[in-house]
């Protein structure tokens, strides 16, 4: 599955696109702290991390049934 995260780097609002049906999306920081969890996302989901400090974040996209995981890195400026 091809998951895209745009724009990267971001100023706080970005979209996750791809086949996201039956997936959970989590936003984690470099220490593994989960800042957001979105479920039942559509093919494109907008995520707002503008309240989080600048730095490196991970977008974890996990399938609900087979536990398949895709991880994308995003930089918040």
C-alpha positions in Angstrom: 0.0 0.0 0.0 1.3 3.4 -0.9 0.7 6.0 1.7 1.6 9.7 0.9 2.1 12.5 3.4 2.0 16.1 2.0 3.4 18.6 2.4 6.6 17.5 4.1 8.0 19.5 5.9 4.7 21.0 7.1 3.8 24.1 9.0 1.1 22.1 11.0 -1.6 20.9 8.6 -0.9 18.0 6.2 -2.8 15.3 4.4 -2.4 11.6 4.5 -3.6 9.9 1.3 -3.8 6.4 0.0 -6.0 3.4 0.6 -6.9 4.2 4.2 -10.2 2.2 4.6 -10.0 -0.1 7.6 -6.9 1.7 8.9 -6.1 3.6 12.1 -3.7 6.6 11.8 -1.6 7.7 14.7 0.7 10.7 15.0 3.7 10.0 17.3 6.7 12.0 18.3 10.3 10.7 18.4 9.8 9.3 21.9 6.8 7.2 20.9 4.2 9.4 22.5 0.9 9.2 20.6 -0.5 12.7 20.0 -3.4 11.9 17.8 -5.4 8.8 16.7 -7.8 8.8 13.8 -9.8 5.8 12.8 -12.1 5.0 9.8 -10.2 7.4 7.7 -11.2 8.0 4.1 -8.8 8.0 1.1 -7.5 11.4 2.1 -7.4 12.7 5.7 -6.3 16.1 6.9 -4.3 16.2 10.1 -3.5 19.3 12.2 -0.4 19.2 14.3 -0.1 23.0 14.5 -0.3 22.9 18.3 2.7 20.5 18.6 6.3 21.8 18.8 8.6 21.8 15.8 10.4 18.5 15.2 10.2 15.0 13.7 7.0 13.1 13.9 5.9 9.7 12.7 2.7 8.9 10.9 1.7 5.3 11.8 -0.9 3.8 9.5 -2.1 0.4 10.8 -4.6 -2.0 9.3 -7.4 -3.0 11.7 -7.7 -6.6 10.5 -4.2 -7.8 9.5 -2.1 -5.4 11.6 -0.2 -4.3 8.5 1.8 -1.2 9.4 3.1 1.7 7.3 5.2 4.4 8.9 6.0 7.8 7.3 8.2 10.5 8.8 7.1 14.1 8.7 9.0 17.3 9.8 7.1 20.1 11.5 8.8 23.4 11.0 
